[in-house]
Amino acid sequence: MFDLQSVAEDVWLSVECVGGRVLICGVYLPPGDELAQQAFLSNLQAVILDHPDEKILILGDFNLPSIVWSPSRGNHLQPSVYDNKAIDFVNTVSYCNLLQFNSVINSCARILDLVLANDSSFVDSVTSCAAPLIKIDKYHPALDVVLKSIHIKRLNYIKPSFSYNKANYDVIRRELSCVDWVGALEPSTDIDAATSKFYSILNDIISKHVPLKSNYGRRFPTWFSQTTVKVIKEKNKYHNKWKRYSNTVDYLTFSLLRGRSKFLISMDYKKYLDSIQNNMVENPKLLWEFAKNRGRSVCLPNIQNNMVENPKLLWEFAKNRGRSVCLPNIMK
């Protein structure tokens, strides 16, 4: 987050959690650089004032060896001894109501790397890392910082895809006909390089003339009606309430909605199969969409040779056997 950074070497990260947003900062203050320290401390005060309701975690190398951190009540430490160079830092930490949780000392029995937070219940523990990812610096031991009361929200990333049914194929054909394929591919004697060049030209034309679409994932099968989905959500809500509070009324409501949802699912599926069978002649793609929506391979019956030669027999066979496709029990 560039709007939170100072002129010092600090990086801020915003994490969206279930209980609210958490601001995490990584910082490095060079030894004896008072200008960098003052810039970071001034910016820190502004961040604290602008975000009073958010949890803040600051981790980094502050290079203040004069501070002696002594145990305090709880799992944090407080500065007991420090020199004039650390007075501004100690006062800022106290003013911002920040607590320091790292008690792991380095080879000189000092604590240079600090873990600061504005909530005493936010940091569970800070210990020496037993399996560091890089070579250990004797002045900066690796740390394991364990947080609690934090539940990160999942990011719903929807990968777009090309919508080929809306492409401008007239323009695509015109551009493909104008490409000098001999001149584009002949200079390359390597088959892999020629293939890469071919796909580069093709993908460039596709990206210009084929629009993108967002693929929204379905939580429910495509044949579920809006009424069925609404009843299922209500059923799940009362099931969770019954599991949490053990209320008999919630269980009775859940049982009622469960029976209703099973009936609606069976009716929706019957209508879906009837729609496929009634429209398969006009739109044969419905059969393959059905297999795709099932999300698995389906068991199709063996087709005799005379049915392949006679489309009418094939259609009658598919119509009569359309319900015998091997499907799992969706009522569970």
Stockholm file with secondary structure:
# STOCKHOLM 1.0

chainA/1-332         MFDLQSVAEDVWLSVECVGGRVLICGVYLPPGDELAQQAFLSNLQAVILDHPDEKILILGDFNLPSIVWSPSRGNHLQPSVYDNKAIDFVNTVSYCNLLQFNSVINSCARILDLVLANDSSFVDSVTSCAAPLIKIDKYHPALDVVLKSIHIKRLNYIKPSFSYNKANYDVIRRELSCVDWVGALEPSTDIDAATSKFYSILNDIISKHVPLKSNYGRRFPTWFSQTTVKVIKEKNKYHNKWKRYSNTVDYLTFSLLRGRSKFLISMDYKKYLDSIQNNMVENPKLLWEFAKNRGRSVCLPNIQNNMVENPKLLWEFAKNRGRSVCLPNIMK
#=GR chainA/1-332 SS CGGGCCSSEEEEEEEEETTEEEEEEEEECCTTCHHHHHHHHHHHHHHHHHCTTSEEEEEEECCCTTCEEEECSSSCEEEEECCGGGHHHHHHHHHTTCEECCCCCCTTSCCCEEEEESCTTTEEEEEECSSCSSCCBTTBCCEEEEECSCCBCCCCCCCCEECGGGCCHHHHHHHHHHSCHHHHHTTCCSHHHHHHHHHHHHHHHHHHHSCEECCCCCSSCTTCCHHHHHHHHHHHHHHHHHHHHCCHHHHHHHHHHHHHHHHHHHHHHHHHHHHHHHHTTTCTHHHHHHHHHHTSCCCCCCCCHHHHHCHHHHHHHHHHHGGGSCCCCTTC
#=GC SS_cons         CGGGCCSSEEEEEEEEETTEEEEEEEEECCTTCHHHHHHHHHHHHHHHHHCTTSEEEEEEECCCTTCEEEECSSSCEEEEECCGGGHHHHHHHHHTTCEECCCCCCTTSCCCEEEEESCTTTEEEEEECSSCSSCCBTTBCCEEEEECSCCBCCCCCCCCEECGGGCCHHHHHHHHHHSCHHHHHTTCCSHHHHHHHHHHHHHHHHHHHSCEECCCCCSSCTTCCHHHHHHHHHHHHHHHHHHHHCCHHHHHHHHHHHHHHHHHHHHHHHHHHHHHHHHTTTCTHHHHHHHHHHTSCCCCCCCCHHHHHCHHHHHHHHHHHGGGSCCCCTTC
//
